[in-house]
Amino acid sequence: MMPNIEFLRNCGICSSQIVSYVFSFPRFFLLKPESIKQFVERADALGFDRKSNMFLAAIRMLSSMSEENWKLKLKLLGNWVSLKMISCLLLGRHPQVFAVSERKIKQVTDFLLNRTNIGISFIISHPMVLICSLERRLKPRLLVTETLESKNSLRRKVSMTTIYKMPDKKFREKYVLPYLKELEEVSMSIVGT
């Protein structure tokens, strides 16, 4: 473990971030030092900035999948945008998005792109939406907000950013509990999200 910690420090990663990762992801630090070095080289080759707080997250993300899986995810997202855009916008800020399965990336992306008011630019600007549960978060919340909008119950349209980012408790307090009568037709299992 210590050789990996020392190596990561020498890569410019601050000690406090390393300590945090040791507690959160201890198995990562038990990898062979040669493997850690390879992941750092891959992160460098992909253009991750060593000075970024996301550099260690990128290394850990790369360690969680084979190079083949990595290429599959890049190819999948490459169907919608250029690889350069993917690396600039997704990888620099949220490398953990690539820890999500190819199937989930495809499902969430297809679902969002089939909506009339959401384009690929939204997904690129808000890559964390790919981590959200489609069945437990995105679909139920969209159903609630669309139902309220169709009944003119809301003063203004709810942004997709609000829909996916708002904590569950706050979403219920703001969009469900005050409108229980308007949401009668929405099943209680969906409202209970």
N, C-alpha and C positions, 0 to 999 in steps of 0.2 A: 504494500500500500504506500509506504513512504517514498519509494522511487517514483511512483506515479504523481504523488503530491509535489515532490521536488521538481519533476519535469514540467508540470503544469505551471508552477510558480515561475520557472525559467521561461515559459512561453508568454509571461506577462499577465497571467490571471491572478487577481488579488487573493490574498490569504482568506479574507472573510468569505468570499464567494466559494472558495474551495472547501472551507469548513462547512458551510451551508450544504453543499453538495455531498459531502461525506456523510452527513446525517440523513439527507433526503434520498441519496442514491448510493449506498455503501457498496453494492455489488460492482458498480462502475469502476471503483478504485481498486477492485481485486483483479481486474483484467491484467493480462501480461503487459509489461511496459512497452514491448514492441507493438502490441495492438494499439495502445494509447497513442504512440508515436504515429502509427499509420492513420488513425482517425484525425489527428492534428494535421497531418499532411493533406488528407482529403479535404478538411475544412479550409485549409490554406488554398488549395487548388480551386475550390469552389468560390473563393473570394471573400470568405468571412474575415472580418476585421478583428485581429487579436486584441485590439483595445476595447472592443465592444463588450458590454456585459453579456451579450448573447453568445459569445464565442464558446464558453464552456457548455452552454445549452446545445449548441450546434454539434460539438464533439460528442456529447452524450447521446444526442439524437442519432448521429451517424453510427454510433456503437450499437444502437438498438436494432439495426437492420442490415441485411446483406447489401452488398453493392448492387446486386441484381434487383432487389426490392426498391432501392433508391432510384435506379434507372427507370423502373416501371412507373413510379410515382411522378417522376419528371416527365415521362412520356405522356402519362394521363393528363397532367396539367398542361402539357405542351399542346394538347388538342385545342385548348382555348386561348392560350397566350404564348408569347415567345419565351424561351428558356431564360433569356437575359432579364426579362421583366420578372419572371418568377424569382430568380436569384436576388435581384435588387429589392423587390418589394416584400416577398414572403420570407426569404431566408434571413435577411438582415435583422428583421424585427421579431419573427416568430418561427424559429426553426422547429419547435415542437409540433407544428402543424404537420410536418412530414412524418411524425411518429404515428399518425392516424392511418388506418388501413386504406388501401387503394379503393376498396369497395365503398367505404364511407365517404371518401373524397368525391367519388363519382356520384353517389346517391345525393349528397348534399348539394353538390354543384349542379347536377341535373335538375333537382327540385327547385333551386333558386333561379336557375336560368330559364325555367319554364314559366316563371312568374312574369307578368307583363312589365313590371316596373323595376326589375332587378337585372343588372347586366354583370358581365365578368369584371368590370371595373369595381363594382361593390365588393366582390370576393377578393380581388387583389388588394383593395384598400382596407378590408376587414378580414384578413385570413383566419382569425380565430373563430369565425363563424363555422369553419369546417370541422371544428372540434365539438361543436354543439350536437346534442342528440336530436336527430330529425324527428323521431316519434315522441319524445318526451319534452322537447323544448320548442323547436321551430314550428312544426305543424300545429300543435295546440295553441300556441301564442298567436300565430297568424289567423287561425280560425276565430279566436276571440276578438282580435282587433278588427278583422274584416267584418265580422258580424256586427260589432258596435258601429263601425263606419257605415255599413249599409243601412243601419237604422238611424243614422245621423245623431248618434248618442255622444259622439266626441266632438270637441270644438275644432280640432285639426287632425290631420292624418298622422298616424304613428309611424315614425321612421323605422326602417328595418334594423338600424343600429340599436335603437331603444328596445325593439322586440327581442333581439338576441342577447344584448348585454345586461339588461336590467336583472337584478337578483330576483329569485322566485318570490320571496316574501313581498318585495316592493311591487312586483308585477301584479300579484294577487290584490294587494291593497289599492292599487291605482286603477286597474282595468277589469278586475273580476268582482270583488266584493261590492263596489258601488253600483254595479250593473247586473246584479243577479236576475232581476226580472227580465231584462233585455236578452240575457244569455240562457233563458230557460231551455231553448231548443238545443243548445250545445250540451253534449252529454256531461254528466257530473264527473266522469273519469278524466275528461279532458280539462275541465275547469279546475280540477284538483291538482293540476301540475304545479 
